[in-house]
Structure formats: C-alpha cells, structure tokens
C-alpha cells in the first residue's frame, strides 16, 4: 500500500490544532470530523512528540 492509496480513501484534508488549545477542543474536532489524529502546529511549524514534551 502506498500513501497515495491511503489519501485516495481518506482524503487530503489536514486538520490541525495549536499547542495551546485545550484537549477537550481537540477531542471535539476529532469527534466532529470522525478522525483519529490531529497535527499540532504553531506559526506554520508542526510539533513533534519531543518538542511537545520538552521545552
């Protein structure tokens, strides 16, 4: 399976939240959009797990 195959089924919309958004807001977006994840972005840059946990 290729990424293009997944995008064809899932679509190419990227849903994001900012790092200072409350967790409840993120979970509401995920429920409304029926998605399993969000990309955390700030000023056009995405956050990695390391960046989110280490200042």
PyMOL commands that place a pseudoatom at each C-alpha (Angstrom):
pseudoatom trace, name=CA, resn=UNK, resi=1, chain=A, elem=C, hetatm=0, pos=[0.000, 0.000, 0.000]
pseudoatom trace, name=CA, resn=UNK, resi=2, chain=A, elem=C, hetatm=0, pos=[1.194, 3.495, -0.850]
pseudoatom trace, name=CA, resn=UNK, resi=3, chain=A, elem=C, hetatm=0, pos=[0.486, 6.843, 0.781]
pseudoatom trace, name=CA, resn=UNK, resi=4, chain=A, elem=C, hetatm=0, pos=[-1.401, 7.855, -2.358]
pseudoatom trace, name=CA, resn=UNK, resi=5, chain=A, elem=C, hetatm=0, pos=[-3.725, 4.856, -1.842]
pseudoatom trace, name=CA, resn=UNK, resi=6, chain=A, elem=C, hetatm=0, pos=[-4.481, 5.956, 1.729]
pseudoatom trace, name=CA, resn=UNK, resi=7, chain=A, elem=C, hetatm=0, pos=[-5.073, 9.575, 0.690]
pseudoatom trace, name=CA, resn=UNK, resi=8, chain=A, elem=C, hetatm=0, pos=[-7.426, 8.460, -2.052]
pseudoatom trace, name=CA, resn=UNK, resi=9, chain=A, elem=C, hetatm=0, pos=[-9.600, 6.739, 0.578]
pseudoatom trace, name=CA, resn=UNK, resi=10, chain=A, elem=C, hetatm=0, pos=[-9.123, 9.153, 3.499]
pseudoatom trace, name=CA, resn=UNK, resi=11, chain=A, elem=C, hetatm=0, pos=[-8.931, 12.403, 1.547]
pseudoatom trace, name=CA, resn=UNK, resi=12, chain=A, elem=C, hetatm=0, pos=[-6.218, 15.023, 1.629]
pseudoatom trace, name=CA, resn=UNK, resi=13, chain=A, elem=C, hetatm=0, pos=[-7.591, 17.394, 4.263]
pseudoatom trace, name=CA, resn=UNK, resi=14, chain=A, elem=C, hetatm=0, pos=[-5.219, 18.142, 7.115]
pseudoatom trace, name=CA, resn=UNK, resi=15, chain=A, elem=C, hetatm=0, pos=[-6.864, 19.041, 10.419]
pseudoatom trace, name=CA, resn=UNK, resi=16, chain=A, elem=C, hetatm=0, pos=[-4.719, 20.962, 12.885]
pseudoatom trace, name=CA, resn=UNK, resi=17, chain=A, elem=C, hetatm=0, pos=[-4.781, 22.499, 16.352]
pseudoatom trace, name=CA, resn=UNK, resi=18, chain=A, elem=C, hetatm=0, pos=[-2.458, 24.913, 18.078]
pseudoatom trace, name=CA, resn=UNK, resi=19, chain=A, elem=C, hetatm=0, pos=[-0.371, 23.683, 21.036]
pseudoatom trace, name=CA, resn=UNK, resi=20, chain=A, elem=C, hetatm=0, pos=[-2.236, 25.915, 23.479]
pseudoatom trace, name=CA, resn=UNK, resi=21, chain=A, elem=C, hetatm=0, pos=[-5.690, 24.569, 22.527]
pseudoatom trace, name=CA, resn=UNK, resi=22, chain=A, elem=C, hetatm=0, pos=[-7.475, 22.752, 25.359]
pseudoatom trace, name=CA, resn=UNK, resi=23, chain=A, elem=C, hetatm=0, pos=[-7.502, 18.991, 24.971]
pseudoatom trace, name=CA, resn=UNK, resi=24, chain=A, elem=C, hetatm=0, pos=[-11.310, 18.989, 25.018]
pseudoatom trace, name=CA, resn=UNK, resi=25, chain=A, elem=C, hetatm=0, pos=[-11.334, 21.185, 21.895]
pseudoatom trace, name=CA, resn=UNK, resi=26, chain=A, elem=C, hetatm=0, pos=[-9.022, 18.764, 20.091]
pseudoatom trace, name=CA, resn=UNK, resi=27, chain=A, elem=C, hetatm=0, pos=[-11.191, 15.795, 21.008]
pseudoatom trace, name=CA, resn=UNK, resi=28, chain=A, elem=C, hetatm=0, pos=[-14.324, 17.656, 19.896]
pseudoatom trace, name=CA, resn=UNK, resi=29, chain=A, elem=C, hetatm=0, pos=[-12.771, 18.358, 16.495]
pseudoatom trace, name=CA, resn=UNK, resi=30, chain=A, elem=C, hetatm=0, pos=[-11.730, 14.727, 16.169]
pseudoatom trace, name=CA, resn=UNK, resi=31, chain=A, elem=C, hetatm=0, pos=[-15.253, 13.556, 17.022]
pseudoatom trace, name=CA, resn=UNK, resi=32, chain=A, elem=C, hetatm=0, pos=[-16.923, 16.044, 14.658]
pseudoatom trace, name=CA, resn=UNK, resi=33, chain=A, elem=C, hetatm=0, pos=[-14.627, 15.153, 11.759]
pseudoatom trace, name=CA, resn=UNK, resi=34, chain=A, elem=C, hetatm=0, pos=[-14.564, 11.424, 12.603]
pseudoatom trace, name=CA, resn=UNK, resi=35, chain=A, elem=C, hetatm=0, pos=[-10.764, 11.371, 12.563]
pseudoatom trace, name=CA, resn=UNK, resi=36, chain=A, elem=C, hetatm=0, pos=[-8.186, 9.642, 14.743]
pseudoatom trace, name=CA, resn=UNK, resi=37, chain=A, elem=C, hetatm=0, pos=[-5.491, 12.304, 14.938]
pseudoatom trace, name=CA, resn=UNK, resi=38, chain=A, elem=C, hetatm=0, pos=[-4.689, 15.982, 14.542]
pseudoatom trace, name=CA, resn=UNK, resi=39, chain=A, elem=C, hetatm=0, pos=[-1.460, 17.722, 13.622]
pseudoatom trace, name=CA, resn=UNK, resi=40, chain=A, elem=C, hetatm=0, pos=[-0.299, 20.206, 16.245]
pseudoatom trace, name=CA, resn=UNK, resi=41, chain=A, elem=C, hetatm=0, pos=[1.014, 23.341, 14.534]
pseudoatom trace, name=CA, resn=UNK, resi=42, chain=A, elem=C, hetatm=0, pos=[2.252, 26.734, 15.652]
pseudoatom trace, name=CA, resn=UNK, resi=43, chain=A, elem=C, hetatm=0, pos=[3.124, 29.539, 13.225]
pseudoatom trace, name=CA, resn=UNK, resi=44, chain=A, elem=C, hetatm=0, pos=[3.175, 27.068, 10.328]
pseudoatom trace, name=CA, resn=UNK, resi=45, chain=A, elem=C, hetatm=0, pos=[5.556, 24.641, 12.061]
pseudoatom trace, name=CA, resn=UNK, resi=46, chain=A, elem=C, hetatm=0, pos=[4.424, 21.235, 13.274]
pseudoatom trace, name=CA, resn=UNK, resi=47, chain=A, elem=C, hetatm=0, pos=[5.202, 19.968, 16.755]
pseudoatom trace, name=CA, resn=UNK, resi=48, chain=A, elem=C, hetatm=0, pos=[6.884, 16.647, 17.315]
pseudoatom trace, name=CA, resn=UNK, resi=49, chain=A, elem=C, hetatm=0, pos=[6.333, 14.497, 20.401]
pseudoatom trace, name=CA, resn=UNK, resi=50, chain=A, elem=C, hetatm=0, pos=[9.768, 15.577, 21.681]
pseudoatom trace, name=CA, resn=UNK, resi=51, chain=A, elem=C, hetatm=0, pos=[9.036, 19.254, 21.165]
pseudoatom trace, name=CA, resn=UNK, resi=52, chain=A, elem=C, hetatm=0, pos=[5.661, 18.941, 22.839]
pseudoatom trace, name=CA, resn=UNK, resi=53, chain=A, elem=C, hetatm=0, pos=[7.089, 17.317, 25.958]
pseudoatom trace, name=CA, resn=UNK, resi=54, chain=A, elem=C, hetatm=0, pos=[10.423, 19.130, 26.280]
pseudoatom trace, name=CA, resn=UNK, resi=55, chain=A, elem=C, hetatm=0, pos=[10.522, 22.924, 26.450]
for i in range(1, 55): cmd.bond("trace and resi %d" % i, "trace and resi %d" % (i + 1))
show_as sticks, trace
zoom trace
